[in-house]
Amino acid sequence: MKYLNNYMMNILSKLYPYQKDAVTSTFYNPKGIVCLPTGVGKTFCESAMIANDIILNPNQFRMYVVNAPRIMLSYQLLKEVYGFLVSSGIEARYMFVHSGGKTDEKELEEMRLEANSEGHNIPFSEIGSGTSHDSIRTMMNKAKEQELPLIFFSTYNSA
């Protein structure tokens, strides 16, 4: 099956068996909801699904949206998705679309450097922030020019 190439098998190896079941189920079902209890790794499942789509569509501009009920949770989700992708050797661009502003990038930079020390070559990833059409369009255009995916992190209200 094309979804389970060696690269994807490596990504799935990072997941617990129940997370693998949830992620691989999404390969066969175009619509649905991943419903798991609090604290068992839905964000890692989401990260694996985003990673799979990026792997299947290399060197393409694609957009993904991760929504959260609160601004603080959107920061946590970015950290988890970013960490998963860079540790998998996947480069992307990121943008917050809410009124909270930017995050402290020091911790993200440490994740990137650790991934690079493990053999990946992830350059610094720009993390944009804003709610105006112009700031969103600018970030989209940059990602398009770089042929990289763009992942938006938003609150439900800002979506």
N, CA, C and O atoms as a GROMACS GRO file, in nm:
protein
  636
    1MET      N    1   0.084  -0.119   0.000
    1MET     CA    2   0.000   0.000   0.000
    1MET      C    3   0.088   0.125   0.000
    1MET      O    4   0.186   0.131   0.075
    2LYS      N    5   0.055   0.222  -0.082
    2LYS     CA    6   0.141   0.339  -0.098
    2LYS      C    7   0.150   0.423   0.030
    2LYS      O    8   0.247   0.496   0.048
    3TYR      N    9   0.050   0.414   0.118
    3TYR     CA   10   0.052   0.494   0.239
    3TYR      C   11   0.159   0.447   0.338
    3TYR      O   12   0.202   0.524   0.423
    4LEU      N   13   0.200   0.322   0.327
    4LEU     CA   14   0.292   0.268   0.427
    4LEU      C   15   0.431   0.244   0.369
    4LEU      O   16   0.487   0.136   0.383
    5ASN      N   17   0.487   0.346   0.304
    5ASN     CA   18   0.624   0.336   0.258
    5ASN      C   19   0.717   0.337   0.380
    5ASN      O   20   0.672   0.356   0.493
    6ASN      N   21   0.846   0.318   0.357
    6ASN     CA   22   0.941   0.309   0.469
    6ASN      C   23   0.940   0.434   0.556
    6ASN      O   24   0.952   0.426   0.678
    7TYR      N   25   0.927   0.549   0.492
    7TYR     CA   26   0.926   0.675   0.566
    7TYR      C   27   0.806   0.681   0.660
    7TYR      O   28   0.818   0.722   0.776
    8MET      N   29   0.689   0.640   0.609
    8MET     CA   30   0.569   0.642   0.692
    8MET      C   31   0.577   0.536   0.801
    8MET      O   32   0.530   0.559   0.912
    9MET      N   33   0.636   0.422   0.771
    9MET     CA   34   0.652   0.318   0.874
    9MET      C   35   0.736   0.372   0.989
    9MET      O   36   0.709   0.342   1.106
   10ASN      N   37   0.838   0.452   0.957
   10ASN     CA   38   0.921   0.514   1.060
   10ASN      C   39   0.838   0.610   1.146
   10ASN      O   40   0.852   0.614   1.268
   11ILE      N   41   0.751   0.686   1.081
   11ILE     CA   42   0.665   0.779   1.156
   11ILE      C   43   0.568   0.703   1.243
   11ILE      O   44   0.548   0.739   1.359
   12LEU      N   45   0.507   0.597   1.190
   12LEU     CA   46   0.413   0.517   1.269
   12LEU      C   47   0.482   0.449   1.387
   12LEU      O   48   0.419   0.422   1.489
   13SER      N   49   0.611   0.421   1.373
   13SER     CA   50   0.684   0.355   1.482
   13SER      C   51   0.694   0.443   1.607
   13SER      O   52   0.724   0.394   1.715
   14LYS      N   53   0.667   0.572   1.591
   14LYS     CA   54   0.672   0.665   1.705
   14LYS      C   55   0.543   0.662   1.786
   14LYS      O   56   0.536   0.722   1.894
   15LEU      N   57   0.442   0.591   1.736
   15LEU     CA   58   0.310   0.593   1.798
   15LEU      C   59   0.284   0.465   1.878
   15LEU      O   60   0.340   0.360   1.849
   16TYR      N   61   0.198   0.477   1.978
   16TYR     CA   62   0.148   0.360   2.050
   16TYR      C   63   0.054   0.283   1.958
   16TYR      O   64   0.000   0.340   1.863
   17PRO      N   65   0.032   0.154   1.984
   17PRO     CA   66  -0.056   0.074   1.897
   17PRO      C   67  -0.194   0.135   1.874
   17PRO      O   68  -0.244   0.134   1.761
   18TYR      N   69  -0.258   0.187   1.978
   18TYR     CA   70  -0.392   0.244   1.961
   18TYR      C   71  -0.386   0.372   1.876
   18TYR      O   72  -0.482   0.403   1.806
   19GLN      N   73  -0.275   0.447   1.883
   19GLN     CA   74  -0.260   0.565   1.798
   19GLN      C   75  -0.238   0.522   1.653
   19GLN      O   76  -0.294   0.584   1.562
   20LYS      N   77  -0.158   0.418   1.631
   20LYS     CA   78  -0.138   0.365   1.496
   20LYS      C   79  -0.271   0.324   1.435
   20LYS      O   80  -0.298   0.352   1.318
   21ASP      N   81  -0.355   0.257   1.515
   21ASP     CA   82  -0.487   0.215   1.464
   21ASP      C   83  -0.568   0.336   1.421
   21ASP      O   84  -0.632   0.334   1.316
   22ALA      N   85  -0.567   0.441   1.503
   22ALA     CA   86  -0.644   0.562   1.470
   22ALA      C   87  -0.590   0.626   1.342
   22ALA      O   88  -0.667   0.664   1.254
   23VAL      N   89  -0.458   0.638   1.331
   23VAL     CA   90  -0.397   0.704   1.215
   23VAL      C   91  -0.419   0.621   1.088
   23VAL      O   92  -0.460   0.676   0.986
   24THR      N   93  -0.393   0.492   1.094
   24THR     CA   94  -0.409   0.411   0.973
   24THR      C   95  -0.556   0.403   0.932
   24THR      O   96  -0.584   0.385   0.813
   25SER      N   97  -0.649   0.415   1.025
   25SER     CA   98  -0.791   0.419   0.988
   25SER      C   99  -0.822   0.539   0.901
   25SER      O  100  -0.909   0.533   0.815
   26THR      N  101  -0.750   0.649   0.923
   26THR     CA  102  -0.775   0.769   0.841
   26THR      C  103  -0.728   0.749   0.697
   26THR      O  104  -0.772   0.822   0.608
   27PHE      N  105  -0.638   0.653   0.673
   27PHE     CA  106  -0.593   0.626   0.537
   27PHE      C  107  -0.706   0.570   0.451
   27PHE      O  108  -0.710   0.589   0.330
   28TYR      N  109  -0.798   0.499   0.517
   28TYR     CA  110  -0.906   0.429   0.446
   28TYR      C  111  -1.039   0.503   0.448
   28TYR      O  112  -1.131   0.465   0.376
   29ASN      N  113  -1.050   0.606   0.529
   29ASN     CA  114  -1.176   0.677   0.545
   29ASN      C  115  -1.156   0.826   0.519
   29ASN      O  116  -1.083   0.892   0.594
   30PRO      N  117  -1.219   0.880   0.414
   30PRO     CA  118  -1.197   1.021   0.380
   30PRO      C  119  -1.258   1.119   0.480
   30PRO      O  120  -1.219   1.236   0.484
   31LYS      N  121  -1.351   1.074   0.560
   31LYS     CA  122  -1.414   1.160   0.661
   31LYS      C  123  -1.422   1.084   0.792
   31LYS      O  124  -1.428   0.962   0.795
   32GLY      N  125  -1.422   1.159   0.901
   32GLY     CA  126  -1.436   1.095   1.030
   32GLY      C  127  -1.379   1.180   1.141
   32GLY      O  128  -1.331   1.291   1.119
   33ILE      N  129  -1.386   1.126   1.260
   33ILE     CA  130  -1.336   1.193   1.380
   33ILE      C  131  -1.249   1.094   1.456
   33ILE      O  132  -1.288   0.979   1.479
   34VAL      N  133  -1.131   1.139   1.495
   34VAL     CA  134  -1.048   1.059   1.583
   34VAL      C  135  -1.090   1.095   1.725
   34VAL      O  136  -1.067   1.207   1.771
   35CYS      N  137  -1.151   1.002   1.792
   35CYS     CA  138  -1.206   1.028   1.926
   35CYS      C  139  -1.132   0.941   2.027
   35CYS      O  140  -1.153   0.819   2.033
   36LEU      N  141  -1.047   1.005   2.106
   36LEU     CA  142  -0.970   0.935   2.209
   36LEU      C  143  -0.980   1.016   2.339
   36LEU      O  144  -1.004   1.136   2.334
   37PRO      N  145  -0.960   0.950   2.454
   37PRO     CA  146  -0.967   1.023   2.582
   37PRO      C  147  -0.859   1.130   2.594
   37PRO      O  148  -0.759   1.128   2.522
   38THR      N  149  -0.880   1.222   2.685
   38THR     CA  150  -0.785   1.329   2.713
   38THR      C  151  -0.650   1.270   2.754
   38THR      O  152  -0.643   1.178   2.835
   39GLY      N  153  -0.544   1.326   2.695
   39GLY     CA  154  -0.409   1.291   2.737
   39GLY      C  155  -0.350   1.166   2.677
   39GLY      O  156  -0.244   1.122   2.722
   40VAL      N  157  -0.414   1.106   2.575
   40VAL     CA  158  -0.358   0.984   2.518
   40VAL      C  159  -0.288   1.005   2.384
   40VAL      O  160  -0.242   0.909   2.323
   41GLY      N  161  -0.280   1.130   2.337
   41GLY     CA  162  -0.199   1.159   2.221
   41GLY      C  163  -0.271   1.186   2.091
   41GLY      O  164  -0.224   1.147   1.984
   42LYS      N  165  -0.386   1.252   2.098
   42LYS     CA  166  -0.456   1.288   1.973
   42LYS      C  167  -0.370   1.382   1.888
   42LYS      O  168  -0.373   1.374   1.766
   43THR      N  169  -0.294   1.469   1.953
   43THR     CA  170  -0.209   1.562   1.877
   43THR      C  171  -0.099   1.486   1.803
   43THR      O  172  -0.065   1.522   1.690
   44PHE      N  173  -0.044   1.381   1.863
   44PHE     CA  174   0.055   1.300   1.792
   44PHE      C  175  -0.010   1.231   1.673
   44PHE      O  176   0.051   1.219   1.567
   45CYS      N  177  -0.134   1.185   1.690
   45CYS     CA  178  -0.207   1.125   1.577
   45CYS      C  179  -0.224   1.228   1.466
   45CYS      O  180  -0.199   1.200   1.349
   46GLU      N  181  -0.266   1.348   1.504
   46GLU     CA  182  -0.284   1.456   1.406
   46GLU      C  183  -0.152   1.487   1.336
   46GLU      O  184  -0.148   1.506   1.215
   47SER      N  185  -0.044   1.491   1.413
   47SER     CA  186   0.089   1.518   1.356
   47SER      C  187   0.127   1.410   1.255
   47SER      O  188   0.182   1.440   1.149
   48ALA      N  189   0.098   1.284   1.288
   48ALA     CA  190   0.130   1.174   1.197
   48ALA      C  191   0.047   1.183   1.070
   48ALA      O  192   0.095   1.151   0.961
   49MET      N  193  -0.079   1.226   1.083
   49MET     CA  194  -0.164   1.240   0.965
   49MET      C  195  -0.114   1.354   0.875
   49MET      O  196  -0.113   1.341   0.752
   50ILE      N  197  -0.073   1.464   0.937
   50ILE     CA  198  -0.016   1.575   0.859
   50ILE      C  199   0.114   1.529   0.793
   50ILE      O  200   0.137   1.555   0.675
   51ALA      N  201   0.199   1.460   0.870
   51ALA     CA  202   0.325   1.410   0.815
   51ALA      C  203   0.300   1.318   0.696
   51ALA      O  204   0.369   1.328   0.595
   52ASN      N  205   0.202   1.229   0.708
   52ASN     CA  206   0.171   1.137   0.598
   52ASN      C  207   0.131   1.213   0.472
   52ASN      O  208   0.176   1.181   0.363
   53ASP      N  209   0.047   1.314   0.488
   53ASP     CA  210   0.003   1.390   0.371
   53ASP      C  211   0.120   1.465   0.308
   53ASP      O  212   0.129   1.474   0.185
   54ILE      N  213   0.209   1.519   0.390
   54ILE     CA  214   0.327   1.589   0.338
   54ILE      C  215   0.418   1.491   0.263
   54ILE      O  216   0.471   1.523   0.157
   55ILE      N  217   0.435   1.372   0.318
   55ILE     CA  218   0.518   1.269   0.255
   55ILE      C  219   0.460   1.229   0.119
   55ILE      O  220   0.534   1.210   0.022
   56LEU      N  221   0.328   1.215   0.114
   56LEU     CA  222   0.263   1.174  -0.011
   56LEU      C  223   0.261   1.285  -0.116
   56LEU      O  224   0.238   1.260  -0.234
   57ASN      N  225   0.286   1.408  -0.073
   57ASN     CA  226   0.282   1.525  -0.162
   57ASN      C  227   0.408   1.609  -0.144
   57ASN      O  228   0.400   1.724  -0.102
   58PRO      N  229   0.524   1.552  -0.176
   58PRO     CA  230   0.651   1.623  -0.149
   58PRO      C  231   0.666   1.749  -0.233
   58PRO      O  232   0.615   1.759  -0.345
   59ASN      N  233   0.738   1.844  -0.176
   59ASN     CA  234   0.772   1.970  -0.245
   59ASN      C  235   0.649   2.042  -0.299
   59ASN      O  236   0.651   2.096  -0.410
   60GLN      N  237   0.545   2.042  -0.221
   60GLN     CA  238   0.422   2.110  -0.260
   60GLN      C  239   0.376   2.203  -0.149
   60GLN      O  240   0.394   2.176  -0.030
   61PHE      N  241   0.318   2.311  -0.190
   61PHE     CA  242   0.250   2.399  -0.095
   61PHE      C  243   0.116   2.336  -0.063
   61PHE      O  244   0.034   2.313  -0.152
   62ARG      N  245   0.094   2.309   0.064
   62ARG     CA  246  -0.034   2.258   0.112
   62ARG      C  247  -0.062   2.328   0.243
   62ARG      O  248   0.031   2.373   0.312
   63MET      N  249  -0.188   2.339   0.278
   63MET     CA  250  -0.225   2.407   0.403
   63MET      C  251  -0.297   2.309   0.496
   63MET      O  252  -0.375   2.224   0.452
   64TYR      N  253  -0.268   2.325   0.625
   64TYR     CA  254  -0.331   2.246   0.730
   64TYR      C  255  -0.376   2.342   0.839
   64TYR      O  256  -0.312   2.445   0.862
   65VAL      N  257  -0.486   2.311   0.905
   65VAL     CA  258  -0.538   2.396   1.012
   65VAL      C  259  -0.554   2.312   1.137
   65VAL      O  260  -0.616   2.206   1.135
   66VAL      N  261  -0.496   2.361   1.247
   66VAL     CA  262  -0.509   2.298   1.378
   66VAL      C  263  -0.582   2.398   1.467
   66VAL      O  264  -0.530   2.506   1.494
   67ASN      N  265  -0.700   2.362   1.511
   67ASN     CA  266  -0.781   2.452   1.595
   67ASN      C  267  -0.776   2.410   1.741
   67ASN      O  268  -0.761   2.292   1.774
   68ALA      N  269  -0.787   2.509   1.827
   68ALA     CA  270  -0.787   2.486   1.971
   68ALA      C  271  -0.889   2.579   2.037
   68ALA      O  272  -0.920   2.685   1.983
   69PRO      N  273  -0.940   2.541   2.153
   69PRO     CA  274  -1.038   2.628   2.219
   69PRO      C  275  -0.978   2.754   2.281
   69PRO      O  276  -1.047   2.853   2.300
   70ARG      N  277  -0.847   2.750   2.312
   70ARG     CA  278  -0.783   2.864   2.378
   70ARG      C  279  -0.647   2.893   2.314
   70ARG      O  280  -0.583   2.805   2.257
   71ILE      N  281  -0.605   3.018   2.326
   71ILE     CA  282  -0.476   3.060   2.270
   71ILE      C  283  -0.362   2.980   2.330
   71ILE      O  284  -0.274   2.934   2.258
   72MET      N  285  -0.362   2.963   2.462
   72MET     CA  286  -0.253   2.888   2.526
   72MET      C  287  -0.243   2.746   2.472
   72MET      O  288  -0.133   2.694   2.455
   73LEU      N  289  -0.356   2.683   2.447
   73LEU     CA  290  -0.353   2.548   2.393
   73LEU      C  291  -0.298   2.547   2.250
   73LEU      O  292  -0.234   2.450   2.210
   74SER      N  293  -0.323   2.651   2.174
   74SER     CA  294  -0.268   2.656   2.038
   74SER      C  295  -0.115   2.657   2.042
   74SER      O  296  -0.051   2.600   1.954
   75TYR      N  297  -0.056   2.723   2.142
   75TYR     CA  298   0.089   2.721   2.157
   75TYR      C  299   0.139   2.580   2.187
   75TYR      O  300   0.239   2.535   2.131
   76GLN      N  301   0.068   2.510   2.276
   76GLN     CA  302   0.105   2.372   2.311
   76GLN      C  303   0.095   2.282   2.188
   76GLN      O  304   0.181   2.197   2.165
   77LEU      N  305  -0.011   2.299   2.110
   77LEU     CA  306  -0.029   2.217   1.991
   77LEU      C  307   0.081   2.242   1.889
   77LEU      O  308   0.131   2.149   1.826
   78LEU      N  309   0.118   2.369   1.871
   78LEU     CA  310   0.228   2.401   1.780
   78LEU      C  311   0.355   2.329   1.824
   78LEU      O  312   0.424   2.268   1.743
   79LYS      N  313   0.385   2.336   1.951
   79LYS     CA  314   0.506   2.274   2.002
   79LYS      C  315   0.506   2.124   1.975
   79LYS      O  316   0.609   2.068   1.936
   80GLU      N  317   0.392   2.059   1.994
   80GLU     CA  318   0.385   1.915   1.973
   80GLU      C  319   0.394   1.879   1.824
   80GLU      O  320   0.466   1.786   1.787
   81VAL      N  321   0.321   1.950   1.740
   81VAL     CA  322   0.324   1.923   1.596
   81VAL      C  323   0.463   1.953   1.541
   81VAL      O  324   0.520   1.873   1.467
   82TYR      N  325   0.517   2.069   1.576
   82TYR     CA  326   0.651   2.108   1.531
   82TYR      C  327   0.754   2.002   1.572
   82TYR      O  328   0.834   1.958   1.490
   83GLY      N  329   0.751   1.962   1.699
   83GLY     CA  330   0.846   1.862   1.748
   83GLY      C  331   0.836   1.730   1.673
   83GLY      O  332   0.937   1.669   1.640
   84PHE      N  333   0.714   1.688   1.646
   84PHE     CA  334   0.692   1.563   1.573
   84PHE      C  335   0.747   1.574   1.431
   84PHE      O  336   0.817   1.484   1.384
   85LEU      N  337   0.716   1.683   1.363
   85LEU     CA  338   0.759   1.697   1.224
   85LEU      C  339   0.910   1.711   1.211
   85LEU      O  340   0.971   1.646   1.127
   86VAL      N  341   0.972   1.796   1.294
   86VAL     CA  342   1.118   1.812   1.279
   86VAL      C  343   1.191   1.685   1.318
   86VAL      O  344   1.294   1.653   1.258
   87SER      N  345   1.140   1.611   1.417
   87SER     CA  346   1.207   1.486   1.453
   87SER      C  347   1.188   1.380   1.345
   87SER      O  348   1.259   1.279   1.343
   88SER      N  349   1.093   1.403   1.253
   88SER     CA  350   1.071   1.314   1.140
   88SER      C  351   1.140   1.366   1.014
   88SER      O  352   1.128   1.305   0.907
   89GLY      N  353   1.212   1.478   1.025
   89GLY     CA  354   1.284   1.534   0.912
   89GLY      C  355   1.195   1.606   0.813
   89GLY      O  356   1.228   1.617   0.695
   90ILE      N  357   1.081   1.656   0.860
   90ILE     CA  358   0.986   1.723   0.771
   90ILE      C  359   0.988   1.873   0.797
   90ILE      O  360   0.967   1.919   0.910
   91GLU      N  361   1.016   1.948   0.691
   91GLU     CA  362   1.019   2.094   0.701
   91GLU      C  363   0.883   2.152   0.664
   91GLU      O  364   0.818   2.105   0.570
   92ALA      N  365   0.841   2.253   0.737
   92ALA     CA  366   0.714   2.322   0.710
   92ALA      C  367   0.726   2.465   0.760
   92ALA      O  368   0.824   2.502   0.824
   93ARG      N  369   0.626   2.543   0.730
   93ARG     CA  370   0.611   2.678   0.786
   93ARG      C  371   0.489   2.677   0.875
   93ARG      O  372   0.399   2.595   0.858
   94TYR      N  373   0.487   2.769   0.971
   94TYR     CA  374   0.383   2.770   1.073
   94TYR      C  375   0.330   2.912   1.092
   94TYR      O  376   0.403   3.009   1.072
   95MET      N  377   0.202   2.922   1.130
   95MET     CA  378   0.145   3.054   1.155
   95MET      C  379   0.034   3.044   1.258
   95MET      O  380  -0.053   2.958   1.251
   96PHE      N  381   0.038   3.138   1.354
   96PHE     CA  382  -0.072   3.155   1.448
   96PHE      C  383  -0.173   3.251   1.387
   96PHE      O  384  -0.135   3.356   1.334
   97VAL      N  385  -0.300   3.216   1.392
   97VAL     CA  386  -0.405   3.304   1.346
   97VAL      C  387  -0.501   3.326   1.463
   97VAL      O  388  -0.608   3.266   1.471
   98HIS      N  389  -0.458   3.412   1.552
   98HIS     CA  390  -0.538   3.455   1.667
   98HIS      C  391  -0.473   3.578   1.726
   98HIS      O  392  -0.367   3.620   1.680
   99SER      N  393  -0.532   3.634   1.827
   99SER     CA  394  -0.484   3.761   1.881
   99SER      C  395  -0.372   3.746   1.982
   99SER      O  396  -0.332   3.844   2.045
  100GLY      N  397  -0.319   3.626   2.000
  100GLY     CA  398  -0.222   3.602   2.105
  100GLY      C  399  -0.078   3.638   2.073
  100GLY      O  400   0.004   3.646   2.164
  101GLY      N  401  -0.045   3.660   1.948
  101GLY     CA  402   0.092   3.693   1.913
  101GLY      C  403   0.179   3.570   1.898
  101GLY      O  404   0.128   3.458   1.890
  102LYS      N  405   0.310   3.590   1.893
  102LYS     CA  406   0.406   3.483   1.869
  102LYS      C  407   0.440   3.408   1.997
  102LYS      O  408   0.411   3.453   2.108
  103THR      N  409   0.503   3.294   1.979
  103THR     CA  410   0.547   3.211   2.089
  103THR      C  411   0.697   3.230   2.111
  103THR      O  412   0.766   3.286   2.026
  104ASP      N  413   0.746   3.185   2.224
  104ASP     CA  414   0.890   3.186   2.250
  104ASP      C  415   0.952   3.077   2.164
  104ASP      O  416   0.924   2.958   2.183
  105GLU      N  417   1.035   3.115   2.070
  105GLU     CA  418   1.090   3.020   1.975
  105GLU      C  419   1.214   2.948   2.025
  105GLU      O  420   1.267   2.861   1.956
  106LYS      N  421   1.262   2.982   2.145
  106LYS     CA  422   1.384   2.920   2.197
  106LYS      C  423   1.367   2.769   2.213
  106LYS      O  424   1.454   2.691   2.175
  107GLU      N  425   1.255   2.727   2.270
  107GLU     CA  426   1.231   2.584   2.289
  107GLU      C  427   1.217   2.510   2.156
  107GLU      O  428   1.263   2.397   2.142
  108LEU      N  429   1.154   2.576   2.059
  108LEU     CA  430   1.139   2.515   1.926
  108LEU      C  431   1.275   2.503   1.858
  108LEU      O  432   1.302   2.404   1.790
  109GLU      N  433   1.359   2.602   1.876
  109GLU     CA  434   1.493   2.599   1.818
  109GLU      C  435   1.574   2.483   1.877
  109GLU      O  436   1.650   2.418   1.805
  110GLU      N  437   1.557   2.456   2.007
  110GLU     CA  438   1.627   2.343   2.069
  110GLU      C  439   1.580   2.211   2.007
  110GLU      O  440   1.662   2.122   1.984
  111MET      N  441   1.450   2.198   1.979
  111MET     CA  442   1.397   2.078   1.914
  111MET      C  443   1.458   2.061   1.775
  111MET      O  444   1.496   1.951   1.736
  112ARG      N  445   1.466   2.171   1.701
  112ARG     CA  446   1.520   2.167   1.566
  112ARG      C  447   1.667   2.125   1.568
  112ARG      O  448   1.709   2.041   1.488
  113LEU      N  449   1.745   2.182   1.658
  113LEU     CA  450   1.887   2.148   1.666
  113LEU      C  451   1.907   2.003   1.707
  113LEU      O  452   1.998   1.936   1.658
  114GLU      N  453   1.821   1.952   1.796
  114GLU     CA  454   1.830   1.811   1.834
  114GLU      C  455   1.799   1.721   1.714
  114GLU      O  456   1.868   1.622   1.692
  115ALA      N  457   1.696   1.756   1.638
  115ALA     CA  458   1.663   1.678   1.518
  115ALA      C  459   1.778   1.681   1.419
  115ALA      O  460   1.809   1.579   1.358
  116ASN      N  461   1.842   1.796   1.403
  116ASN     CA  462   1.955   1.807   1.310
  116ASN      C  463   2.073   1.724   1.358
  116ASN      O  464   2.148   1.669   1.277
  117SER      N  465   2.092   1.715   1.490
  117SER     CA  466   2.202   1.634   1.542
  117SER      C  467   2.176   1.485   1.519
  117SER      O  468   2.269   1.405   1.524
  118GLU      N  469   2.050   1.448   1.493
  118GLU     CA  470   2.015   1.309   1.464
  118GLU      C  471   2.016   1.281   1.314
  118GLU      O  472   1.969   1.176   1.270
  119GLY      N  473   2.069   1.375   1.235
  119GLY     CA  474   2.085   1.352   1.093
  119GLY      C  475   1.987   1.423   1.002
  119GLY      O  476   1.997   1.410   0.880
  120HIS      N  477   1.892   1.496   1.057
  120HIS     CA  478   1.798   1.570   0.973
  120HIS      C  479   1.859   1.706   0.939
  120HIS      O  480   1.950   1.753   1.007
  121ASN      N  481   1.809   1.767   0.834
  121ASN     CA  482   1.860   1.897   0.793
  121ASN      C  483   1.743   1.994   0.782
  121ASN      O  484   1.700   2.030   0.672
  122ILE      N  485   1.692   2.035   0.897
  122ILE     CA  486   1.578   2.126   0.901
  122ILE      C  487   1.632   2.267   0.928
  122ILE      O  488   1.686   2.293   1.035
  123PRO      N  489   1.616   2.358   0.830
  123PRO     CA  490   1.658   2.496   0.855
  123PRO      C  491   1.562   2.564   0.952
  123PRO      O  492   1.457   2.509   0.985
  124PHE      N  493   1.598   2.681   0.995
  124PHE     CA  494   1.510   2.757   1.084
  124PHE      C  495   1.373   2.771   1.020
  124PHE      O  496   1.362   2.806   0.902
  125SER      N  497   1.268   2.745   1.096
  125SER     CA  498   1.132   2.752   1.044
  125SER      C  499   1.066   2.882   1.090
  125SER      O  500   1.052   2.909   1.209
  126GLU      N  501   1.026   2.960   0.992
  126GLU     CA  502   0.957   3.085   1.025
  126GLU      C  503   0.821   3.054   1.085
  126GLU      O  504   0.747   2.969   1.035
  127ILE      N  505   0.789   3.125   1.192
  127ILE     CA  506   0.659   3.112   1.256
  127ILE      C  507   0.593   3.248   1.254
  127ILE      O  508   0.632   3.339   1.327
  128GLY      N  509   0.492   3.262   1.169
  128GLY     CA  510   0.422   3.388   1.156
  128GLY      C  511   0.309   3.400   1.257
  128GLY      O  512   0.272   3.304   1.324
  129SER      N  513   0.257   3.521   1.266
  129SER     CA  514   0.146   3.546   1.357
  129SER      C  515   0.067   3.665   1.306
  129SER      O  516   0.125   3.765   1.264
  130GLY      N  517  -0.064   3.655   1.310
  130GLY     CA  518  -0.148   3.767   1.270
  130GLY      C  519  -0.288   3.722   1.233
  130GLY      O  520  -0.314   3.603   1.212
  131THR      N  521  -0.376   3.818   1.224
  131THR     CA  522  -0.514   3.787   1.187
  131THR      C  523  -0.558   3.863   1.062
  131THR      O  524  -0.669   3.842   1.013
  132SER      N  525  -0.474   3.951   1.011
  132SER     CA  526  -0.514   4.029   0.894
  132SER      C  527  -0.498   3.944   0.768
  132SER      O  528  -0.416   3.853   0.761
  133HIS      N  529  -0.579   3.978   0.669
  133HIS     CA  530  -0.569   3.910   0.540
  133HIS      C  531  -0.428   3.924   0.484
  133HIS      O  532  -0.374   3.829   0.427
  134ASP      N  533  -0.369   4.042   0.499
  134ASP     CA  534  -0.236   4.068   0.444
  134ASP      C  535  -0.129   3.979   0.508
  134ASP      O  536  -0.045   3.923   0.438
  135SER      N  537  -0.132   3.965   0.641
  135SER     CA  538  -0.030   3.883   0.707
  135SER      C  539  -0.046   3.736   0.671
  135SER      O  540   0.053   3.665   0.655
  136ILE      N  541  -0.170   3.691   0.659
  136ILE     CA  542  -0.195   3.552   0.621
  136ILE      C  543  -0.151   3.529   0.476
  136ILE      O  544  -0.085   3.430   0.446
  137ARG      N  545  -0.188   3.620   0.387
  137ARG     CA  546  -0.151   3.609   0.246
  137ARG      C  547   0.001   3.611   0.229
  137ARG      O  548   0.056   3.534   0.150
  138THR      N  549   0.069   3.698   0.304
  138THR     CA  550   0.214   3.706   0.296
  138THR      C  551   0.277   3.573   0.335
  138THR      O  552   0.368   3.524   0.267
  139MET      N  553   0.229   3.514   0.443
  139MET     CA  554   0.283   3.386   0.488
  139MET      C  555   0.253   3.276   0.387
  139MET      O  556   0.337   3.190   0.361
  140MET      N  557   0.134   3.278   0.330
  140MET     CA  558   0.098   3.180   0.227
  140MET      C  559   0.189   3.193   0.105
  140MET      O  560   0.236   3.093   0.051
  141ASN      N  561   0.213   3.315   0.061
  141ASN     CA  562   0.299   3.337  -0.055
  141ASN      C  563   0.441   3.290  -0.031
  141ASN      O  564   0.504   3.232  -0.119
  142LYS      N  565   0.494   3.316   0.090
  142LYS     CA  566   0.629   3.269   0.122
  142LYS      C  567   0.637   3.117   0.115
  142LYS      O  568   0.730   3.061   0.057
  143ALA      N  569   0.538   3.051   0.175
  143ALA     CA  570   0.538   2.904   0.175
  143ALA      C  571   0.523   2.851   0.033
  143ALA      O  572   0.587   2.751  -0.003
  144LYS      N  573   0.440   2.916  -0.049
  144LYS     CA  574   0.425   2.874  -0.190
  144LYS      C  575   0.556   2.886  -0.264
  144LYS      O  576   0.596   2.794  -0.336
  145GLU      N  577   0.625   3.000  -0.247
  145GLU     CA  578   0.754   3.021  -0.315
  145GLU      C  579   0.856   2.916  -0.273
  145GLU      O  580   0.937   2.872  -0.354
  146GLN      N  581   0.852   2.875  -0.146
  146GLN     CA  582   0.947   2.777  -0.094
  146GLN      C  583   0.901   2.633  -0.118
  146GLN      O  584   0.972   2.538  -0.084
  147GLU      N  585   0.780   2.618  -0.175
  147GLU     CA  586   0.720   2.486  -0.197
  147GLU      C  587   0.717   2.404  -0.069
  147GLU      O  588   0.756   2.287  -0.067
  148LEU      N  589   0.670   2.469   0.038
  148LEU     CA  590   0.660   2.405   0.169
  148LEU      C  591   0.517   2.409   0.219
  148LEU      O  592   0.441   2.500   0.186
  149PRO      N  593   0.480   2.311   0.299
  149PRO     CA  594   0.347   2.316   0.360
  149PRO      C  595   0.340   2.425   0.466
  149PRO      O  596   0.441   2.463   0.525
  150LEU      N  597   0.219   2.475   0.488
  150LEU     CA  598   0.194   2.579   0.588
  150LEU      C  599   0.089   2.527   0.685
  150LEU      O  600  -0.019   2.484   0.644
  151ILE      N  601   0.122   2.532   0.812
  151ILE     CA  602   0.030   2.482   0.915
  151ILE      C  603  -0.016   2.600   1.000
  151ILE      O  604   0.064   2.668   1.063
  152PHE      N  605  -0.147   2.622   0.999
  152PHE     CA  606  -0.207   2.730   1.077
  152PHE      C  607  -0.252   2.676   1.212
  152PHE      O  608  -0.305   2.565   1.221
  153PHE      N  609  -0.229   2.754   1.315
  153PHE     CA  610  -0.277   2.724   1.450
  153PHE      C  611  -0.371   2.837   1.490
  153PHE      O  612  -0.332   2.953   1.492
  154SER      N  613  -0.493   2.801   1.519
  154SER     CA  614  -0.597   2.901   1.543
  154SER      C  615  -0.684   2.862   1.660
  154SER      O  616  -0.692   2.745   1.697
  155THR      N  617  -0.749   2.960   1.718
  155THR     CA  618  -0.854   2.932   1.815
  155THR      C  619  -0.983   2.911   1.736
  155THR      O  620  -0.993   2.951   1.621
  156TYR      N  621  -1.080   2.848   1.799
  156TYR     CA  622  -1.209   2.826   1.731
  156TYR      C  623  -1.269   2.958   1.687
  156TYR      O  624  -1.322   2.968   1.576
  157ASN      N  625  -1.259   3.061   1.773
  157ASN     CA  626  -1.319   3.190   1.739
  157ASN      C  627  -1.248   3.258   1.623
  157ASN      O  628  -1.312   3.324   1.541
  158SER      N  629  -1.116   3.242   1.614
  158SER     CA  630  -1.041   3.306   1.507
  158SER      C  631  -1.049   3.230   1.375
  158SER      O  632  -1.022   3.286   1.269
  159ALA      N  633  -1.087   3.104   1.383
  159ALA     CA  634  -1.097   3.023   1.260
  159ALA      C  635  -1.207   3.079   1.172
  159ALA      O  636  -1.232   3.026   1.063
   0.00000   0.00000   0.00000
